[in-house]
Amino acid sequence: MNLYFRLLLLFWKIKKNKTYEGMLDPTTIDFRALPSDCDINLHLTNSRYLAMMDIARTWMTERIGLLGKILKKKWFPIVNATAITYIRDIKPLQKFSVTTQVVGWDHKYFYIEQKFHSPSGLHAIAYVRGVFRGKKGVVAVEDLLALAEFDGEMPTLPDEVIHWKEMLEQKKINNKKAT
């Protein structure tokens, strides 16, 4: 239920938003770990990280000026893969932030870095690979970049994302061999 409340707060925040960032700039959104977000170990449960990452990516999409445009075109984001590393736990009632940033793209996918942090340091870091889908299928990267009015150079993907991409490709190859 608290995710619905957070979603309503996000929509209110989106409605009030008047400032925008560049497509490659980091955006940050603040949270507090509610008791209902925590598990029996008294820390933020793993599934909540992913749900909060969804909210943070929606906020990033708004902050870079794309949310209204993609909704108008009826394009929807689809997560293809996620890799997350948990570093330090987030305790009940602890305040923390999620910083989200597009770190690059390739011929098909966008790659996004998301970091959970608080004054006590880094709690988790995740990478997300995704696409946008429309009525005609997957939206071309070039079409989304044009919609974002991005005219900069394509950034070089971080080494860890390159290795992750290679691992994902190897999984596909291994799965084809197994079937």
N, C-alpha and C positions, 0 to 999 in steps of 0.2 A: 504493500500500500504506500509506503514512504517513497517509492520510486515514482508513483503517480503525482505525489505532492511535489517532488523535485522536478518532474516534467512540467507541471503547472508553473512552478517558479521560473523554470527556464523560459517558457513561453512569455511570461511577464517580463523577464530580463531582455528577451529578444525584441519585444514590442518597444521597450524603452531605449534600445541600442541606437545610438546616433554616430558612433565612431567605428571606423573600419581599419583593418590591418592589411598589409600586403600578403599575398598568397603564401609566401615562405616564412612569414613572421610567426613566432610562437604566440599562442593565446593561452590564457590561464583562467580557470574557474575554481572557485573555492567550495569546499564541502566540510561537513562535520560527520564523523562516524556515529550514527545513531545506534542505540543498543540493538535495534532490530536489524542492523547491518552486520552484526557480529555473530560469530559462531560460538560453539561450546568452549573453544580455546580463548574466548574473550579478546578476539581481534577481528578486524574486517575480514569477512569470509571471501574466499577466492572469487565466487561468482559476482559479488558486489563490485569488485575491481572492474570486471568486464562491463557491467551495467553502467558504472560511472564513466567508463571510457566512452560508451555510446553517447552519453549526455555531453561529455566534453568535446567529442567530435562534432556534434550538432552545434554547440556553441562556437567552435572554430569555423564551421561552415558559415554561420551567421556573421562572425567577425571579419571574415575575408570577403564578405559581400555576395556570397553565392546562394544562401538559403532560399531567399525569395525567388531568385532566378531558376534554380533547379526545381523548385516546387511548381512554378509556372509551366515548366516544360514537362512536368510529371516524371522527372528522373529521380531514382531512389538509390541511395548508397547500399552496396552489398559488401560485406566483409568476406574476403576469400581466405585469409589466414591471420592468425594472431600468435605472437610469441611474447610471453611475459616472464620476467625474472623478479621474484620477490626478494627484497633485500632486508627490510626491517618492517615489523608489523605495525599496524595502525590500531590503536586501542579505542575502546568505546569513549565517545564524546570528544575525541581528539579532532582538532581542526587540521585540514590538509588541503592541498591544491593539486590540480591536475593540469599540467602544461602540455599542450598538443601542438604539433608542428608537422607540416608536410615537409618531408626530407628529400623527396624526389619521386620519379616515375620512370616507367619503361614503356614499351610499345603497347601495354595493356593496362597495367596496374599503377595505382598511386600508393606510395609508402609513407606512413605516418608514424611519428614517434610520440609516445605519451609517457610522461614522467609524473609519478606521485611523490610529492615532497611536502615537508613541513619544516618548522624551525629546527627540528632535530635531525634533519637530513633527508636523503633520498630513501623512499620506501619501496618503490617498484619502478621498473622501466619496461615498456612494452613497445612492440612494433606491430603495426596493422597493415595488411595489404588488402586493397579493395578497388572496386570499380563502381561506376554508376550505371544503372540500367534504365532504359526507357522502353517505350512501346515496341521499338524495333530491335531490342536486344541491348547488348553492352554498348555504352556510349564511348566513342573514340576519345582517347586522351586529348587529342588536338581540339576536339569540340568543347571539352570542358575547359581547357586552357583558354580558348577563344571566349567562352562565356565569362570566364574570370577576368578577361582583358589582361591576361598575363603576357608580357612581351619581353621578359627577362630570359636569361640563359637557363637551361636545364641544370639543376645542381647535380653534383657527383654524389651518388649514394654512399652512405657511410659503409665502412668495411663490414661491420656486423650485419648490415642489411644484405650486402652482396653474398656473404656466407650463408645467411638464412635463405635467400633465394635459391642458392645452389642446393641446399638441403631439401627445400620443397620440390625442386625438380628431380632430385634423386629419389624422393618418396614416390613420385609419379612413375618413374622408371621401374623401381622395385615393385610397385603395385601391379604394373602391366605384366611383369615377369611372373608374378604369383598367380595371376588369373588365367 
